[in-house]
Amino acid sequence: MKRFAKGCITGLLSIFLILPAGVYAQYLGHNYPGDAGVMSASQPDPGTYFAPLYIGYRGDTLRDKDGNAITIENDRRGSLNVNAYGIGIWWVSEHKIWGANYSLMVAPAWTDNKFEAPILGLTEKVDVGFTDLYVQPINLGWHKDKADYSAGVGIYAPTGRYGATADDNLGMGMWTLELFGGGTWYLDEAKSWSFATTASYEFHSKKEDSDIRVGQILTLEGGLGKAYMDGAVNVGLAYYAQLKVTDDKFPGDLELLPGLIGKNRGFGVGPEVTLPLATKKTIWGFLNLRYFWEFGVRNSVEGNNFIATLSIPLGGIPLQ
């Protein structure tokens, strides 16, 4: 089976690099790297899908522009633990546009930011609330003999709590326009082996009540997968790469934390498995589990990612 939902948790790590007293480090964009895996460019069959999602991020090291760990106070590197929860709702139609199935998605999400950053002189905070809303008004999917392709537009709306000088934000205080496209290529006649990659590119508005504009960001996500049991089970190696393409724009009276001058980037790789949840006659859903180890991080926090998605097709899928 194709992967039935793309996780769309947004704005989870929006505040971990904000410093007091007008000194700023790098800012992140909205796209959460790793929320798409080994079938990242495959749109599901027509229908309606619900996808409850959990993300657990454990960051333990802040890296500078050369990849060195930064310690500032009492030899402590700081940490960032984030738990996030959401549900993607994806409707795929029979309607064709340029030969592709038209679909749309909306993904409300909530985050529990367990914020611990002694490196930044901040205390631990625990909060729960609605974060920024993600909508895909256009998602097009092509299904060819040896490949699937997808392309579309995503919009992140600043619905999460945000204050320009606050240290307990749940949103990012900005609008983001995302353009994406990618392919899943099948490497054998049985379509059991596949390789996928999807590219997303972000454009950001200014942050609320400030002249700060986050730079444009490129994210690549995908992986190498092997399907079993007519595609009901899929295992593989997933990856992501996220790179800031243009510089953040700051007011003239702000300065960057020493060591964090330059564009941030990060990479992740790890295992992925998708398992069916079925009775004798019907597949009621799919459980996708994904884990990433981060490496090559510059100007950002480095850690590990765990993502679990339960994809539920409305009405189930009858077994033949």
N, C-alpha and C positions, 0 to 999 in steps of 0.2 A: 504494500500500500504506500501511497505517497504520504509525505509528512503533512499532517492535517492542520497545523496552525503555527504561525510564526509568533513567538513571544514578543511582546511589545512594551515591556516595562520601561518607563522613561524617567529621566530626571532623578535617578537614585543617588548619584554621587555629586550632586550639584554644589555642595557647600564645603567639601573636605579640604579645599585649597584656599578658602577665604581666611585672610589674616586681619587682625585688628589694626587700628591706627593708620589706615591708608596704605598698607603694604600688601601687595597681592602676588600670588603665585599664578600658575596656569589655570585656565578654566576648561572644563569639559563641555562637550556638546550633549545632545539629547540621546543619540543612538547608543543603546547599551550593547557593547560588543559581546558576541557569543550567544545572542538570543536566536540565532539561526544556525543550523548545523549541516549535516551531510546531504540533506535534500533541500537546501536553502532556496532554490529557484523553482521548485515544483509546486504549482498550484494544485489543490485537491480537485476532485470531481465535483460537479454542480451539487449544491446543497448548502445547509447551514451548519456551522461548526462552533462549538463552545470550547474554549481552551483555558481552564484554570492554570495558573502559573505561579511557581515559587522561585525566587532567586536568593541565594545566599552568597554574599561577597565577604571575604576575609582578607583585608589588606594589612600588611605588617611593616612595609618599608617604603619610605619616600625617597625616590631616586632623583638625582639632579640631571643636568643637561648632558653629563658624561656617563650616566648610569651608576654613579656612586651613591651609596646610602648616605642620607643627610641626618646628622644628629646635632641637636642644638642645645638641649637642656638636660643635664644629668645623664648624658650618654643614652638618652631614650630616643627611639626612632618613631614612636607614635604608632597608632593602629587605626583602622577603620573597619567596622563591622556593620553590614547593612543586610537587613531582611526585607524582601519586597514580595507583594502578592498582587495578582491581577487576574483579569479574565479577558481573553480576546474573543470577540464575536465576529465571525467571518462568514459572509454570504457570497457564494459563488453561483453565478447565473448561467443559464444556457445561452444568453445573448452574446453574439460575436461582434467584436470590433477589430478590424484588420486581421481577422482570422483567429483572434484570441478570445477566450472566455473573459467576460467582464466580472469583476468582483469588487467588494468593498469590505472594510474592516474598521471596527472601533475597539479600543482597548483601554478601559478605565483601570486604574491601578492605585494601590496603597503601599506606603513604605513605612517601615519601622527603622528609623535611622539611629542605630546605636553608635553614637559619634564620640570617639575617643581619640584625641589628637594632642598629646602633650607636647609634640614637636612644634605645634602652632600656638601653644600657650592657652589652649581651650580645655574645658572640663568635659567629662563624659555626659552625653545627653541621650535620653531615650524618648522618642516621640512616635506617634502613629497618626497618619492622616493621608488624605487624598493627594496624589502627586499630579504632575502634568498629564493631560489627556492626549492620547495618540489616535489619529484617524487616518485611514487610507481611503480617500474618496475614489481613487483610481488604482486598480490592481488588475493587470492583464496577464493571462497565462496561455502560452502556446504549448501544444503537445505534439511532438514530432516522433517519427519512428525511433530515432536514436538519441533524442534529447528533449528536455523540457526547457522553456524559456519563460521569464517573467519580467515585467517592467511596470513602473507606476510612480505615484506621487504620495508622499506621506506628509502630514501636518501635525506638529506638536503645539498644543495650546497651553498657555501659562495658567493652568487652573489650580496648581499647588500653591500652598502658602509661601510667600516670598517677601523679604524685606532687604533693601540694598545694604543695610548694615547689620542685619540679624545673623545669628549663628545657629538658628534652629529652622532653617528653610526646608520645606518639603518639595518645592518646585524650583525652577531655574529662572523665573521672571523674564522669560523671553519667548517669542515665537520662533519656530524653526520650520523651514521648508526642506523636505528631503526628496531627492530624486534617486530612484533605485532601478537596477536591472541586473540580470544574471542568467546563468544557465546550469542545468544539471545534465551531464553527458553520460550516456550508458556505454559501458566499455565492452559488453559482450552481447550476443544475440538474445540471451535469456533476460537481459536487463537486470541481472543480479549484482553486477558491479557498477558503481557510479562514482562520478566526481563532480562536485558542485562548487560554484563560487558566485556570490552576489555582491555587487558594489553599491554602496549608498553614499550620497554626497549631501552634506548639510550646509544650508545658508541660515544665518541667525540675525534676528533683529537686535536692537540695543536692549540691554537689561532694564527692567523697570526702575524709574527714578535714578538713573545714572547714565553716563555716556560710555559705558563699557559695552563693547561688542565682541563676542567670541568669534575666533577665526573659523574659517570654513574647514570642515573635517571630512575625510574619506575613511570609510570602514569597509573592509573586505571580510566576508564570512562564508564558510562552506566546509567541505571535507570529502574524504574518501570513504565510501560505504559498501557493505556487502549485505544483500537481502537474502532471506531464507523463507521457507514456507509460503511461496508465492507472494513474497513481499510483505507478509504480515510481521515479520521480525527483521530488524535492520540493525547491524552493528557497524561501527566504523571509528575513524579518527577525525575529529572536528578541529577547526582552526579559526582564528580571527586575527586581523591586523587593523589597527586604528592609528591614523596619522593626521595631525593638524597640518593643513596645506598652507594657510595664510596666518599671519600673526594676529593675536588678540589686539584690539584697539582700546587703549586706556586714556583717561584724562591726563593732561600734562603734569598734574601734581601727584600722580601715583607712581610708585616704583616697584619693581619686581624683587622678590626675595632673592638674595645673592645665591647663585648656583642654579636658579630656575629660569634663566634667560634663554629663550629659544622655544621652538615648537615642541609640544609633547607628543608622545607616541607610545604604543604598547602592542604586544603580541601575546597570543594564547594558543595552547594546543592541548588536546586531551581526548579521552574516550567518550563514545556516545552509544547508547543502545535504545531501541524502540521495541516495546513488547505489546502484543494485543491483549485486550481485556474482553473475553468472549465467553459465551455459552455455546451449547452444541450447534445452535442454528444462527447465532447473530454475533457479530463483533460490535460491542457497545462503545469501544474507545481504544485509545492507544496511550501508553505511558512512555514518555521520552525522558531519559536521564542523560545529563551531560556534565562533564567536569573539565575545567581548564586550569592549567598551570601557566601563569604569566611569566614572560621573559622579555628582555630587550627593552624594558620600560625606561623612558626618559621624561623628566619633568612631570612626574606623576607618582601615584601610589602603585606599588606592585603587590600582588597577592594571588588568591585562588578564587575561582568561580564555581558554584554548583547551581545548576538550573534543572528544574523538574517541571514538565508540562503534561497535563492530562488532556488529550484531544478527544472530544466527544462529538461524533456526527449525529445530528438530530434524526431520531428514528432508527439509528444503528445501520449496520451493513449486513444484509443477509448472506450467509455462507452458502455456497453452491453445493 
